[in-house]
Amino acid sequence: MPSPTPRILSLLSIMQTGGTWPGAALVERLGISHRTLRRDVDHLRQLGYRVSTVMGPDGGYRLDAGSELPPLLFDDEQIVALAAALQVAATGGSGMGDASARALATVRQVLPSRLRHRIDAAAADSIPRSGDAPAPLVDPKVLAAVGSATHNTEVLRFDYTNAPDAPARRVEPHGIVTQAGRWYLVAWDLDRDAWRLFRIDRIRPRLATHLPFTPRAIPGGDAATFVAARLKGSERADAWPCIGTVELAVPAREIAPFVGDGTVEVLAADSCRLAAGSWSWIALAASIGRFDAGIESAQPAELAQAFATLADRFSRSGKQSPSTC
């Protein structure tokens, strides 16, 4: 039979997944007797965990939220995951970087050396992608207010800083999404009768309305897909609105690391076919031009026309008198 401390930790880990666990299922999972299970449940209660006994044929044990924070017990993998999450939060643009760093230091201080070494070995620096502006900080109080309205399905009223003279916005918040350090709110705008995407760092909430609403079906199926689609210039699907292919006079291996979500197909030792997308045909043509290689067989016709348009623009620009520096 396993020793009490690891066994109780395993019991807590199982019950923290939520729901009501039948006693028979816990006995089988832990390999213990019903008597030992009852004793371990009592031990958790003594530690401050609210474990309810549910009677009846579908009964068992359920871990409830309490009014005070009990001692937290984690297994090794949970500790490493927690440390990694705190490292990400420290640079995630949520405005909680200092608190996350202090929480990580607190956790690390009480860990045994074997776990401290695992956490230290997994430490990593975060750098923005080339060309990305620094992610704006989000006030934790704003994030909490927006999150509360979203969770409680209540109408949210707020001022938007990029439109300071506009009336307060009234929206039905449906989801919060992070992307590249930025925080977005997906919401149905009640005054415009349309889905909108709001930067949370630009939101200044007003007093809570406590007005409930019935959730709507988000275009694309969920908030994350909606945000990904909008950031690509698409209305619904998480896909670029303009997708085309070209043949490039360059080995596939030389451009493969730089094509993002595009795909590369080997045609010959010194040529390949690239399929890629962008928010406009001109943008797609310009992005393909960065590979500094001969371009043939541009498809569809809109992409070929975009290359012609860019060629004309660049030609006229090159004929202008060079300025002196």
C-alpha atoms as one frame of an Amber mdcrd trajectory, in Angstrom:
protein
   0.000   0.000   0.000   1.429   3.431  -0.852   2.546   5.688   2.001  -0.040
   8.249   3.219   1.478  11.486   1.845   1.823  10.431  -1.823  -1.517   8.638
  -1.595  -3.344  11.706  -0.265  -1.631  13.828  -2.907  -2.915  11.430  -5.575
  -6.419  11.569  -4.110  -6.395  15.371  -4.128  -5.025  15.485  -7.666  -7.882
  13.255  -8.884 -10.599  15.222  -7.078  -9.258  18.566  -8.332 -10.330  17.575
 -11.845 -13.892  18.341 -10.710 -17.196  16.524 -10.426 -18.362  13.858  -8.010
 -16.148  10.788  -7.709 -17.793   7.506  -6.641 -16.022   5.851  -3.735 -15.609
   2.637  -5.718 -13.857   4.524  -8.545 -11.434   6.186  -6.126 -10.713   2.889
  -4.379  -9.890   1.291  -7.727  -7.770   4.213  -8.949  -5.727   4.409  -5.751
  -5.548   0.692  -4.955  -6.755   1.126  -1.388  -9.666  -0.026   0.790 -12.875
   1.901   1.431 -11.777   2.348   5.041  -8.467   3.904   3.973 -10.318   6.148
   1.527 -12.576   7.465   4.283  -9.535   8.110   6.483  -7.749  10.000   3.671
 -10.851  12.094   2.986 -10.951  13.033   6.671  -7.267  13.977   6.463  -7.992
  16.344   3.557 -10.782  17.944   5.580  -8.397  18.467   8.493  -6.012  20.245
   6.115  -8.792  22.693   5.201 -10.185  21.149   2.009 -13.982  21.089   1.744
 -14.776  17.541   0.678 -18.515  16.874   0.476 -20.062  13.431   0.755 -22.770
  12.930  -1.870 -25.342  10.315  -0.924 -27.301   8.031  -3.255 -26.535   5.543
  -6.053 -24.612   8.208  -8.002 -22.969   9.610  -4.887 -19.395   9.716  -3.731
 -17.032  12.570  -2.867 -16.768  16.076  -4.298 -14.140  18.768  -3.714 -15.859
  22.135  -3.121 -14.480  25.660  -3.036 -13.850  26.952   0.459 -13.786  30.354
   2.140 -10.073  30.077   2.978  -7.070  28.903   0.985  -5.967  25.472   2.248
  -2.424  24.156   1.875  -1.802  23.519  -1.810  -0.408  20.148  -2.811   1.118
  19.574  -6.244   2.860  16.661  -7.860   6.216  17.164  -9.608   4.785  17.689
 -13.092   2.255  20.219 -11.803   5.030  22.212 -10.124   7.100  22.367 -13.327
   3.991  23.378 -15.313   3.133  26.050 -12.738   6.640  27.492 -12.879   6.549
  27.585 -16.695   3.157  29.343 -16.638   4.443  31.951 -14.179   7.450  32.618
 -16.415   5.142  33.195 -19.382   2.835  35.419 -17.316   5.793  37.569 -16.290
   6.221  38.654 -19.942   2.664  38.166 -21.201   1.574  41.804 -21.179  -1.103
  41.325 -18.535   0.360  43.863 -16.134   1.052  41.089 -13.631   4.720  40.580
 -14.418   5.992  41.645 -10.994   3.397  39.567  -9.142   4.190  36.555 -11.334
   7.918  36.902 -10.694   7.327  37.143  -6.935   5.019  34.118  -7.009   7.647
  32.115  -8.882  10.304  33.105  -6.336   7.984  32.057  -3.484   7.282  28.675
  -5.067  10.954  28.075  -5.838  12.047  28.881  -2.286  10.116  26.010  -0.711
  10.886  23.355  -3.329  13.288  20.463  -2.824  16.547  20.799  -4.729  15.576
  18.210  -7.380  12.570  20.331  -8.410  14.458  23.619  -8.211  16.954  22.173
 -10.670  14.147  21.147 -13.054  12.603  24.618 -12.915  15.947  26.364 -13.373
  16.765  24.104 -16.316  13.466  25.043 -17.974  13.988  28.795 -17.547  13.805
  30.700 -20.828  13.943  34.292 -22.009  11.149  35.713 -24.132  11.815  37.940
 -27.134   9.282  39.447 -29.534   9.173  38.385 -33.145  11.178  40.568 -35.495
   9.175  43.693 -36.291   6.662  43.232 -33.468   5.957  46.249 -31.282   6.179
  45.695 -27.516   2.946  44.224 -26.176   0.899  46.836 -24.282   0.273  46.204
 -20.603  -3.232  45.343 -19.459  -4.412  46.601 -16.075  -5.243  43.517 -13.943
  -8.326  45.336 -12.608  -9.572  45.898 -16.159  -8.887  42.274 -17.030 -10.782
  41.159 -13.925 -13.789  43.373 -14.749 -13.945  42.205 -18.361 -13.457  38.597
 -17.298 -16.200  38.852 -14.686 -18.726  40.220 -17.197 -17.737  37.521 -19.693
 -17.994  34.699 -17.159 -21.308  35.942 -15.760 -22.763  36.697 -19.250 -23.525
  40.295 -18.292 -23.610  43.346 -20.560 -20.365  45.333 -20.319 -20.208  49.141
 -20.617 -16.852  50.780 -21.228 -15.026  53.686 -22.803 -12.618  52.859 -25.615
  -9.422  54.927 -25.570  -8.928  54.940 -29.356 -12.303  56.733 -29.650 -12.301
  59.069 -26.621 -15.165  61.257 -27.884 -17.497  58.370 -28.714 -20.333  57.348
 -26.374 -19.704  54.442 -24.008 -19.814  51.084 -25.745 -22.414  48.498 -24.729
 -21.444  44.951 -25.611 -22.214  41.338 -24.821 -18.772  39.884 -23.974 -18.299
  36.331 -25.247 -14.617  35.507 -24.868 -11.099  36.704 -24.038  -8.191  35.664
 -26.250  -4.447  36.366 -26.074  -2.261  36.502 -29.155   1.389  37.591 -29.335
   1.142  39.269 -25.928  -2.039  41.196 -26.748  -5.374  40.621 -25.053  -8.609
  40.780 -27.057 -12.293  40.774 -26.154 -14.734  39.152 -28.577 -18.128  40.778
 -28.127 -21.472  41.502 -29.781 -21.816  45.297 -30.067 -25.377  46.182 -29.054
 -25.304  49.622 -30.698 -23.913  48.379 -34.022 -25.600  44.969 -34.136 -22.350
  43.306 -35.143 -19.470  41.258 -33.814 -16.484  43.333 -32.772 -12.936  42.736
 -31.575 -11.644  45.041 -28.821  -8.132  45.464 -27.444  -8.459  45.045 -23.682
  -5.575  47.464 -23.005  -7.792  50.167 -24.557 -10.897  49.341 -22.482 -11.899
  51.453 -19.488 -14.859  49.690 -17.826 -17.718  51.631 -16.296 -19.850  50.426
 -13.401 -21.071  46.850 -13.702 -24.498  46.640 -15.351 -25.555  43.254 -13.933
 -27.747  42.935 -17.052 -27.758  39.296 -18.225 -27.740  38.283 -21.884 -28.182
  35.080 -23.828 -24.907  33.983 -25.501 -24.853  33.988 -29.317 -23.065  31.683
 -31.738 -19.625  33.178 -32.418 -18.638  33.277 -36.117 -16.119  30.515 -36.751
 -17.329  28.510 -33.757 -15.340  30.001 -30.866 -13.577  33.155 -29.711 -10.057
  31.964 -30.588 -11.024  31.136 -34.179 -12.823  34.479 -34.513  -9.736  36.415
 -33.370  -7.387  34.415 -35.609  -9.670  35.066 -38.588  -9.981  38.806 -37.943
  -6.226  39.214 -37.511  -5.830  37.624 -40.943  -8.411  39.948 -42.480 -11.056
  37.227 -42.766 -14.622  37.497 -41.519 -15.194  33.949 -40.300 -12.691  31.203
 -41.149  -9.181  31.078 -39.681  -7.664  31.394 -43.129  -6.120  34.143 -45.241
  -8.614  35.738 -47.646  -5.992  35.734 -50.401  -4.122  32.464 -51.023  -1.908
  31.753 -54.032   0.975  29.668 -55.349   4.203  30.448 -57.209   7.242  28.587
 -58.461  10.518  29.989 -57.113  14.006  29.507 -58.526  15.508  28.688 -55.129
  16.012  25.429 -53.195  13.108  24.623 -50.893  15.412  24.205 -47.889  16.555
  27.835 -48.140  13.105  29.357 -47.750  11.308  26.699 -45.663  12.276  28.270
 -42.287  10.785  31.623 -43.337   7.410  30.843 -44.899   5.355  31.036 -41.692
   2.075  29.187 -42.190   2.792  28.662 -45.901   3.889  25.351 -47.419   6.855
  24.508 -49.654   7.038  21.700 -52.219  10.308  20.564 -53.781  10.246  20.699
 -57.590  13.940  20.244 -58.317  17.273  20.732 -56.603  17.134  24.472 -57.261
  13.385  25.198 -57.426  10.237  24.806 -55.362   6.540  25.651 -55.260   5.321
  27.956 -52.506   1.710  28.190 -51.339   1.025  31.125 -49.010  -1.618  33.594
 -47.971  -2.094  37.176 -46.827  -4.786  39.794 -46.218  -4.480  41.228 -49.761
  -3.008  40.196 -53.091  -0.530  43.091 -53.030   0.634  42.086 -49.540   1.037
  38.478 -50.665   3.057  39.468 -53.738   5.281  41.728 -51.645   5.917  38.990
 -49.067   6.924  36.521 -51.806   9.305  39.097 -53.289  11.398  39.032 -50.115
  12.835  35.642 -51.081  14.964  37.315 -53.791  14.355  34.579 -56.365  12.922
  34.255 -59.842   9.115  33.903 -59.816   7.026  31.919 -62.304   3.537  30.406
 -62.646   1.777  32.769 -60.235  -1.745  31.564 -59.500  -4.499  32.726 -59.403
  -4.756  35.615 -61.842  -5.208  38.110 -58.994  -1.742  37.256 -57.662  -0.175
  37.616 -61.097  -1.830  41.040 -61.448  -0.520  42.042 -58.021   3.048  41.277
 -59.156   2.483  43.438 -62.247   1.151  46.293 -60.118   4.140  46.134 -57.792
   6.558  45.942 -60.717   5.046  49.121 -62.169   5.230  50.917 -58.835   8.827
  49.889 -58.207   9.813  50.819 -61.773   8.373  54.325 -61.430  10.012  54.722
 -58.034  13.386  53.688 -59.437  13.194  56.350 -62.163  12.895  59.165 -59.662
  15.987  61.199 -58.938  17.817  59.753 -55.932  17.881  61.995 -52.911  21.122
  62.956 -51.244  21.755  61.873 -47.674
